[in-house]
Every structure is written in structure tokens, then in C-alpha cells.
Amino acid sequence: MDLEQMLSYQWAIMTPEFIILGIATILSIMDLFMPKDQDRKILGWIAFTAIIAAFVSLLGLVDLELTSILYDTFRLDSYAKAFKLLLLLGAALVMLLAISYEPKEEMKEYKGEFYYLFLTALLGAMVMTSSGDLITLFVGLELLSLSSYILAGIRKKHLPSNESAMKYVINGGISTAVTLFGLSYVFGLTGSTNLTEITGVLSANFDTQQIYLLGLSFLLVFVGLSFKLASVPFHMWAPDVYQGAPTPVTAFLSVVSKTAGFVILLRILLTVYGAAPSGSSTASYPMLIKMQDYIALLAGATMIIGNVIALRQRNVKRLFAYSSIAHAGYLLVAIAALSAFMFDAMWFYLGAYLFMNLGAFAIIQLISGKSDNEDISAFAGLYKRSPILAVSMGVFLLSLAGIPGTAGFIGKLNIFMGTFYVDPAHYVLASVMIATTVISYFYYFGIFTQMFFRPAATDEKIQLPAGIIVVLVTTVAATIVFGLFPNLAFDFLHNHFNGFSDMFQ
């Protein structure tokens, strides 16, 4: 590739990625030369500004037509733009939590590392979202994963954080190996790593005698990525990692990392296995349709086990880990159903989950930081100590539970209706979704009981840092507004992204 060809590319479509990469590099150099006793929060504010700048630059690219560079390995299509908006918005809110995070043990000497590692993890997620090639996709996945492993163990003198990092590395390494093994079959059968070329080979002249190998690759890829999503039975790492990692990292894993996981899963399943035949007949259904039962089975098990085990949890971060597992099950229902508005339902649900979950983690960070206690009892009497926090937490819990009037209800309703929009309808999945949602009321409302009906252990008022205030105002407003006026989000989606029709071009 000569210089003239390099300059001919439309590098402007990578502006958000260049901003994040450039600031991450600058922060690493600044942290190296700053005095050890100097507060590193300034690095956090610079990182936050960079995320906002990347978000604004992405908004400027929203109405741009499909553009790809570097031999179609990096694509800016409507699918990438829509989900990058969620990633950057979630990352900005998590960064505000990180700036306000003050653990008990001394953390100044390595707190600066958090901010640029966070940006590299975000960069990996953004690269994954725009990947048009299996290699680029895998590079983005590993950039996200490796940064996340370090972030989970960033509290070096905190044993639970060390334990969570170790478990995360082991499980992450296994999932990466399984995913890569499955992708190697795709490359071996099609002779290409480019997703567009793979789709062309599979839909045109694929040797149907090799369908079983392609089916094996589907199972390997799906299992490997299920680790990333923390879906049952590949969820074993999530409760320990969520509990041991610093709260901002837990929030990042539950929202940004999970969103990235579903983005990569959808792109691979739809572009590769949505085009692959499932039989020797030319009229056979695509392989993805034939594999719906496996996805549905995992979705049902994830919803049931996530919600049932959450009933027995006392540690609030561990409880939210099982809650996150259950919500992964709800999202898998949308993939299993493959309805016409699957993209709309998943994008809205991931957005709603972003607001309600990050808002809840902001309050968890405050309460657990004040009391040095992550037990549910730490929320006892919160309404008397801080009515604003108690009411805000109530809004998030109602949304997580799927109560009408909240964004979480609209998100679940869209997925639920999608199960009946196809033929044959997924009655069993819809029934499991209703039953497990009712089960979730018990542990969500258990926190309600603590906040409003239990006496407080102390009358000490809770001071809210500026970053936490911004997060709470944003998340509470979004949770209520998108619950009452969901068309605001859907109209934006339909007006600017045209049903993600350019995803397959």
C-alpha cells in the first residue's frame, strides 16, 4: 500500500476512534511524568472530555452513507453508528463514576492507569462495532478483553479485586480460544476473513457437504461469545468479578462490555450464519433459523437461573451480577425470535439498560463507599438519610423490574411482542419471560423494603459529588422520559439509521 492510496482513504470516518486513541496515549505519557502525590482526577476529566468529543464527532457522521476503508475491514454503517452512540454515552457516564470513586485503600499511585486503560477498552469495543473483517473484529475483542482484565484487578492491594481479575482472565482466555477456533472453521470453509466476502461465498456456491462443519463453527462461536455475555451456563465468572472489581469497572462490564458483546454476536450471526444454508436443498432455511432452538434454550435457562439465584444474594453487587445475567437472557430472546423489529428492540433495550443500570451503580458506589459495606442492609433507612437517592434508586429498580412508565418496561414489551410477531410464535419463551420478570420483583423490591421500611443505622447525611449528580440527573430523566415517550428514541433510530439496511451491503 503506497502513500497515495493511504491518503485516498476517508479517514474521517475513524475520527471518534482517533480521538480516543490519541487521548489514551497522551494520558499514559502524562501519568508517567506527573508527581506521584498529585491527584489523578485531572486525567479523568480529560478522558471524559475526549469521550464527549468522540460522541459529538460521531453525531456529525450519523447521516453519512455507508463508507468502508482498508479493504472493507473497517465499515461505518448505520449498525455501527447506532451502537457506538450507546457505547460512548455509557462510557461517559461510567467515567463520571470513576472520577468520583474513592476506595478506602490508597489508590493514587495507580489511579491514573485506570483512565487510559478504560479508554483502550472503549476503543476495542468501538473497533468491534465497525469491524467488517474477522481479524479486525478479533483485534477489537482482545483490546477490550485485555484492558478489562487489568481494570478488574486495578485495586492491587484489595484481595477480592485480585481474585476477580484472576477468574476473569481464566474464563476470558477460554472463551477467546473457543471463539477463535470457531472462526477458524469459517475461514477454512470460505477462504476469506472479510464478512462481505464470506456472505457471498456462503449464499452462492457453498459446498453443502461441509454444512456440518459450519454448524460446528456456529456452536463454537456462539458458546465463546456467550462467555462474554455471561449467559447461562457460561456465567460462572460474572458474580465473582462483579463483586470483586471496583464499582466503576463493574458498571463498565455490565453495560459497555455487554453491549459490545451483543453487537459482535449480532454482526457475526447475521452476516455469516444468516447467509449460510442449512441443507443440501437450495430452498433450505438459513442456518441461523435452524439454530434458533439452541439460542432459545440458552435464553430460557439464562432468564431462569439468573433471576432465581439472585433471590438468595445479600451482596448488592453480586445481586446485580445475576440481574445482569437475567437481562442477557431477555436480549437473547430477541435474537432467538428474529422478528422484523429485532434491531429496534435490542437497541432500545440496551439503551434503557444503560441508563437504569448505571444509575443504580452510581448509588451503590455511594452507599458502599460510605459504609464500606456491600450488603443489602447498607441501604436500610436510605429514604431518611437521602430522599433523593432513595427515590432515584426506586426509579431504577422499577425500570429494571419492568414496571409500566419506565424505559425498562418499554424495552421488555418490545422483546415480548417480538416473540409473537414470527411464525411460529415463541409461546414458551414469552411465558418464561413473564414468569422470570415476576420472580425479579422479589429481589428488586427487597432493596425497596430496606430503603423505605427499615431503620437507618446512622443519621449521617450523604454528600453527592458533582460527577454522581450529573449521572443521576441524566439517568433518572432518561429512564422516565423514554418510558413515557419511547417514540423519541424510535423516531431518532428510524430517521437516521433506516432499519440498518446497509449492514448487509
Long-range contacts (C-beta under 8 A, 24 or more apart in sequence): 9-69, 9-70, 10-67, 10-69, 11-69, 12-61, 13-61, 13-64, 13-67, 13-69, 13-74, 13-76, 14-69, 14-74, 15-54, 15-57, 15-58, 15-61, 16-54, 16-55, 16-57, 16-58, 16-61, 16-84, 16-88, 16-126, 17-54, 17-123, 17-126, 17-127, 17-130, 19-50, 19-53, 19-54, 19-57, 20-50, 20-51, 20-54, 20-119, 20-122, 20-123, 20-126, 21-119, 21-123, 22-50, 23-47, 23-50, 23-119, 24-50, 24-116, 24-119, 24-120, 24-123, 25-116, 27-112, 27-115, 27-116, 27-119, 28-116, 30-112, 31-112, 31-113, 31-115, 31-116, 34-112, 36-108, 36-109, 37-108, 39-108, 40-108, 40-111, 40-112, 40-115, 41-99, 43-112, 43-115, 43-116, 44-95, 44-98, 44-99, 44-114, 44-115, 45-99, 46-115, 47-95, 47-115, 47-116, 47-118, 47-119, 48-92, 48-95, 48-96, 48-99, 50-119, 51-88, 51-91, 51-92, 51-95, 51-119, 51-122, 52-92, 54-88, 55-85, 55-88, 55-89, 55-92, 58-84, 58-85, 58-88, 59-85, 62-496, 63-496, 65-502, 66-502, 66-505, 68-132, 71-133, 71-194, 72-132, 72-133, 72-194, 72-196, 73-131, 73-132, 73-133, 73-135, 73-136, 73-194, 74-127, 74-130, 74-131, 74-132, 74-136, 75-130, 75-131, 75-132, 76-130, 77-130, 77-500, 77-502, 77-503, 77-505, 78-496, 78-497, 78-498, 78-499, 78-500, 78-501, 78-502, 78-503, 79-129, 79-263, 79-266, 79-267, 79-343, 79-497, 79-500, 79-502, 79-503, 80-129, 80-130, 81-496, 81-497, 82-347, 82-493, 82-496, 82-497, 82-500, 83-129, 83-259, 83-263, 83-347, 83-350, 84-126, 84-129, 84-130, 86-259, 86-347, 86-350, 86-351, 86-354, 87-122, 87-125, 87-126, 87-129, 87-256, 87-259, 87-260, 88-122, 88-126, 89-354, 90-252, 90-255, 90-256, 90-259, 90-354, 90-358, 91-118, 91-122, 91-252, 91-256, 93-354, 93-358, 93-471, 93-474, 93-475, 94-118, 94-248, 94-251, 94-252, 94-255, 94-256, 94-358, 96-467, 96-468, 96-470, 96-471, 97-247, 97-248, 97-251, 97-358, 97-361, 97-362, 97-365, 97-467, 97-468, 97-471, 98-248, 99-465, 99-467, 100-365, 100-465, 100-466, 100-467, 100-468, 101-246, 101-247, 101-248, 101-365, 101-369, 102-369, 103-155, 103-158, 103-246, 103-369, 104-372, 105-155, 105-157, 105-158, 106-157, 107-155, 110-154, 110-156, 113-150, 113-154, 114-151, 114-154, 114-246, 114-248, 117-147, 117-150, 117-151, 117-154, 118-147, 118-151, 118-252, 120-147, 121-147, 121-148, 121-151, 121-252, 121-256, 121-257, 122-256, 124-260, 125-256, 125-257, 125-259, 125-260, 125-263, 128-260, 128-263, 128-264, 129-260, 129-263, 129-264, 131-195, 131-264, 131-267, 132-194, 132-195, 132-196, 133-193, 133-194, 133-195, 134-183, 134-186, 134-187, 134-193, 134-194, 134-195, 134-198, 135-193, 137-264, 137-267, 137-268, 138-179, 138-180, 138-183, 140-264, 141-176, 141-179, 141-228, 141-264, 142-176, 144-257, 144-260, 145-172, 145-176, 145-228, 148-172, 148-249, 148-252, 148-253, 148-257, 151-245, 151-246, 151-249, 151-252, 152-241, 152-244, 152-245, 152-249, 152-253, 153-245, 154-246, 154-249, 155-246, 158-244, 160-243, 160-244, 161-244, 161-245, 161-246, 162-244, 163-240, 163-244, 164-240, 164-241, 164-242, 164-243, 164-244, 164-245, 165-241, 165-244, 165-245, 167-237, 167-240, 167-241, 168-237, 168-241, 170-237, 171-227, 171-234, 171-236, 171-237, 172-227, 172-237, 174-227, 175-224, 175-225, 175-226, 175-227, 175-228, 175-234, 176-224, 177-224, 178-220, 178-223, 178-224, 178-227, 179-220, 179-221, 179-224, 179-225, 180-224, 181-220, 181-224, 182-216, 182-217, 182-218, 182-219, 182-220, 182-221, 182-222, 182-223, 182-224, 183-217, 183-221, 185-213, 185-214, 185-216, 185-217, 185-220, 186-214, 186-217, 186-221, 186-272, 189-213, 189-214, 189-217, 195-267, 195-268, 195-271, 195-272, 196-271, 196-505, 198-271, 198-272, 198-275, 199-271, 199-272, 199-275, 199-504, 202-272, 202-275, 202-276, 202-277, 203-275, 203-276, 206-276, 206-277, 208-277, 208-279, 208-280, 211-276, 211-277, 211-278, 211-279, 211-280, 211-287, 214-273, 214-276, 214-287, 215-278, 215-287, 215-291, 218-273, 218-287, 218-291, 219-294, 221-268, 222-265, 222-269, 222-291, 222-294, 222-295, 225-261, 225-264, 225-265, 225-268, 226-298, 228-257, 228-261, 228-264, 229-258, 229-261, 229-262, 229-265, 229-328, 229-331, 229-332, 230-258, 230-321, 230-324, 230-325, 230-328, 231-298, 231-299, 231-302, 231-325, 231-328, 231-329, 231-332, 232-298, 232-301, 232-302, 232-304, 232-305, 232-306, 232-325, 232-329, 233-301, 233-305, 235-302, 235-305, 235-306, 235-325, 238-321, 238-322, 238-324, 238-325, 239-318, 239-321, 239-322, 241-321, 242-317, 242-318, 242-320, 242-321, 242-324, 243-315, 243-317, 243-318, 243-321, 243-374, 247-317, 247-361, 247-364, 247-365, 247-368, 247-369, 248-361, 248-365, 250-317, 250-320, 250-321, 250-361, 251-357, 251-358, 251-361, 251-362, 251-365, 254-320, 254-321, 254-324, 254-357, 254-361, 255-353, 255-354, 255-357, 255-358, 258-324, 258-328, 258-350, 259-350, 259-354, 262-331, 262-346, 262-350, 265-335, 266-335, 266-346, 267-503, 269-335, 270-503, 270-504, 271-503, 271-504, 288-338, 289-338, 292-336, 292-338, 295-332, 295-335, 295-336, 296-333, 296-336, 296-426, 296-428, 296-429, 298-329, 298-332, 299-329, 299-330, 299-332, 299-333, 299-335, 299-336, 299-429, 300-329, 300-428, 300-429, 300-432, 301-329, 302-326, 302-328, 302-329, 302-332, 303-329, 303-330, 303-333, 303-432, 303-433, 303-436, 304-329, 304-432, 304-436, 306-436, 307-436, 307-437, 307-439, 307-440, 307-443, 308-436, 308-439, 310-440, 310-443, 311-439, 311-442, 311-443, 313-443, 314-375, 314-376, 314-377, 315-374, 315-375, 315-376, 316-364, 316-368, 316-374, 316-375, 316-376, 316-378, 316-379, 316-447, 317-364, 317-368, 317-374, 319-376, 319-443, 320-357, 320-360, 320-361, 320-364, 323-400, 323-440, 323-443, 323-444, 324-357, 326-436, 326-440, 327-353, 327-400, 329-436, 330-412, 330-415, 330-433, 331-415, 333-415, 333-416, 333-418, 333-419, 333-426, 333-429, 333-433, 334-415, 334-418, 336-426, 336-429, 337-415, 337-418, 337-419, 337-421, 337-422, 337-426, 337-429, 338-422, 339-418, 339-419, 339-421, 339-422, 340-421, 341-414, 341-418, 341-421, 342-418, 343-499, 343-500, 344-414, 344-490, 344-493, 344-494, 345-411, 345-414, 345-415, 345-418, 346-415, 347-493, 348-407, 348-410, 348-411, 348-414, 348-482, 348-486, 348-489, 348-490, 348-493, 349-411, 349-412, 349-414, 349-415, 351-407, 351-482, 351-489, 352-399, 352-406, 352-407, 352-408, 352-410, 352-411, 352-479, 352-482, 353-408, 353-411, 355-399, 355-407, 355-474, 355-475, 355-478, 355-479, 355-482, 356-395, 356-396, 356-399, 356-400, 356-406, 356-407, 356-408, 356-475, 356-479, 357-396, 357-400, 358-471, 358-475, 359-392, 359-393, 359-395, 359-396, 359-471, 359-472, 359-475, 359-476, 359-479, 360-393, 360-396, 360-397, 360-400, 362-468, 362-471, 362-472, 362-475, 363-389, 363-392, 363-393, 363-396, 363-472, 365-468, 366-462, 366-464, 366-468, 367-462, 370-460, 370-462, 371-457, 376-446, 376-447, 376-450, 377-450, 377-454, 377-457, 379-447, 379-450, 379-451, 380-450, 380-451, 380-454, 380-455, 380-456, 380-457, 381-450, 381-451, 381-454, 381-455, 381-456, 381-457, 382-450, 382-451, 382-456, 383-451, 383-452, 384-456, 384-459, 385-456, 385-458, 385-459, 385-460, 385-461, 385-462, 386-461, 386-462, 388-464, 388-472, 389-462, 389-464, 389-472, 390-451, 390-452, 392-472, 392-475, 392-476, 393-447, 393-451, 394-448, 394-451, 394-452, 395-476, 395-479, 395-480, 396-475, 396-476, 396-479, 397-444, 397-445, 397-447, 397-448, 398-444, 399-479, 399-483, 400-440, 400-444, 401-437, 401-440, 401-441, 401-444, 401-445, 402-437, 402-440, 404-483, 405-480, 405-483, 405-484, 406-479, 406-480, 406-483, 407-478, 407-479, 407-480, 407-481, 407-482, 407-483, 407-486, 408-479, 408-483, 409-483, 410-482, 410-483, 410-486, 412-437
